[in-house]
Amino acid sequence: MVLDMELTALQIIVLILAWAGYGLLHSLLATLALKRRAASRWPWAPRVYRLAFNGLAVVLLAPPLYLMHRWQGTPLWQWTGVSLWVANSLAVLALVGFVLTLKDYDTAEFLGTRQWRGSERRVEDQESLHISHLHRYVRHPWYFLALVLIWTRQMDGAFLVSALCITAYFIVGSRFEEHKLIQYHGDAYREYMQRVPGIVPMPGRFLSTREARILTKKYRDTSGPGTE
């Protein structure tokens, strides 16, 4: 079996395993259970955990990305004419979306620099529930924007396998992430999940600005600490 007459079945399996290994390790390190265990054993762990987690997330991307580049082959398809213009326009809009949504996150909290500078002893994220503009349409806007970037690119066999693996990870990983968010926010996040789609925006399923404000205010005093 070959894909695009260049990528062999063994290479496909190895590439899938590389991405699966990354996803499993990344999800495991993000669990509250592991964070709490680390904090109970090393009191200083909460200060460095987020920084170390982000650093490992970048480093561990190297093997699957290397394989994807190493086994790069003939394109399966190419965008041309109007389709090329549309694909690149969507990619640019996705990049703009990333930049615009940065202000909706506590960057210091997300990166771990706040924990490093402070004396935080809790492993839970401390940012309160906040529903930004894009969060009114999709619960995981960065996943959605990343998928737009990925699926508007030119595809060869290795890229296609990787794109499918990343898409699967976003779907599965978001479920694990939302289990943790429910622990943080309880009914607030459950109601949010019922009204807003997870990764791909859907017609008719969104919150108005007023509805988002009411939902946030309703649970402000009862929700647990932070989101990611």
N, C-alpha and C positions, 0 to 999 in steps of 0.2 A: 504493500500500500504506500502511495506517495501522495504528497500534497504539492501541487504546482510542479510535479515531476522533479523536484529538487529536495524537498523535506521528507525524510524517511519516517516510517512508523516509529522507530526507536527514538529519533530526534523529537518527534511530537510528544512521545511519552515522557522523555527527559524534561522537555520544556514545561509540560503540564505539571510534573512533579516539582520542578523548581518554583513555579508560581504558587502551587499548593503549599509547599513548605514555607514560603514567605508568608502567605495568608494565615496559615495555622499559627506560626510563631508570633506574628504581629497581633493576632486576636488573643492569643494566650497571654501575652505580656500586657495587654490592655485590660484584662479582667480585674475586677475589684478584689477577688479572692487572692490573686497573686500579689497585688499591691499591698493588701493588708498583711499577708504573710511576710512580705519583705519588711514592712514597717514594724511588725512585731519582733523581728529578729534583729534588724538594724534601725535604731531610732532615727538615724540621719537619712534613711532611705527616702522619705517623702520629699525632702529637699532636692534630691538629684534624680528621682525616678523619671519624671517627665522629660528632663533633658536627655537622660540616657535612652529612654524609649524612642524619642525622636531621632537621636543619633543612630541608633541601631536600625530604625526603619529606613534610613537613607542608605546605610552601609549594606544591609541585607538585600537591597534592590540590585546590587551589583551582579550577582550570579545570573538571575533570569534576564537582565538587560544585556549582559555580555553574550549569553546564548542567542538571544534574539538578534543581536548585531552579527554575531559569528555566523549564523545560519541564514542571514539575509539572502533572499533569492529574487527571482523574476517576479515583478508585480502581478498579482492576480487580476487586478483591474486598475485603471487610471482615470482620474477625473479629467475631463477635457471640456472646453467650451463653456457653456452656461453652468454645467454641473461643477466644474472647477471653481468658478466664481462663487457659486452658492456654498460649496464646501469650505472654501477659504474664508468667506464672510461669516459663516457660522463659527468657525474656529476663532476668528478675531473677536466675535461677540462673546464667546465663552471666556477668552482671556480677559476681556473688559469686565465680564461678570465676576471673575476671580478678584480682580483689583477692587471693584466696587464693594464686594462683600467683606473685604478685609476689615472694614470699620465696624462690621457687625459682630466681630469676635474680640474677645480679650486676648490680644496677641501675646502679651507677656505670660498670661495663664496658659495659653495653648502651647507655646514654645517651652515653658518650664522655667523661664528666667525669673518670674515672680517668686516661685517656690524656692529657687536657689538663693535669691537675695533675702528672703524672709526666714521666718522660723516656723513655718507651717508643719504641723504634726499629723494632719489628716491627709489621707491618700485620695479622698474624693475631690473632684474638681469643684471649685467654689463659685464659679460664674452662675448667676441666677438665670432662670428661664427667660429667654428673650426671643421674640418672634420677629425677625427682620422682614424686609420687603420680599425677598426671594423665598424666605421660609414660609410665607403665606401661601405659596404655590407648590412647594415641594419640601419635604422634611430634611432632605440631604442635598442642598443645592450644589455643594462642591463635587459630589459624586456625579450629579447630572451634568455639570459643566465639564468634568473630566471625560465623561463618556462622549460628549459632543466633540471634544478635541480628538479623542482616540478614533472614533468612527468616521470622522471626516478626512482622515489621512489616507494616503495611498497604501494599499495592503499587499504584502507578500505573504507566503505561507507562515513564516515565523511570527510576523506581526499579527496575522489573523488569529493564530492559536493564542498568542499573548492577550489580544483584545478580548477574546472569549473568556479566558481565565480571569482577567481583571474585572470584566463585567459580572462574572459569577461571584467573585470575591466581594464586590460592592453589594450585591444582593444578599449574600449570606452574612457578610460582615456587618451590614446595617442592622440585621436582626439581632445580633449579639450586642451591638452598640445600643440599640433601643431597649433591650432588656435592662441595661445599666441605667439608661435615662429614666426608665420607669421607676427604678429604685430611688433615683434622685428626686423625681418630680411627682410620682404617683399618679393620681387621677388627672392632673394637669396634662401630662404627656399622653395618657390614654385617650383623652378627649381630642387632643391635637392629632393623634394618629388616625382617629376615626374620620376626621374632617379634611385631612390633607394627605395626598399620596406620598409614597416614600421617596422614590428616585426620579420618576418621570412625571412631569405635570400632566394633569388630566382635566378636560373641560368640565366645568361645573364644580370641581372639588378644590376650593381655595377659601381663604379667609379674607374678608374685607379688612381694611385698616382698623375700623371700629371693632370688628369681631376679634381681631388679634389683640387689640388693646384690652378688651373686656376679659378675654381668656387669660391673659398674662396677669391682669390685676386681680382676677378672681382667685387665683392660686398663689399670689405673691407671698402671702404670709404663711401658707401651709406647705409649699413645695420645699423639697430638700435642696442641697447645694448643687449647683452647676451643671452645665452641659459641656459637650465637646464641640 
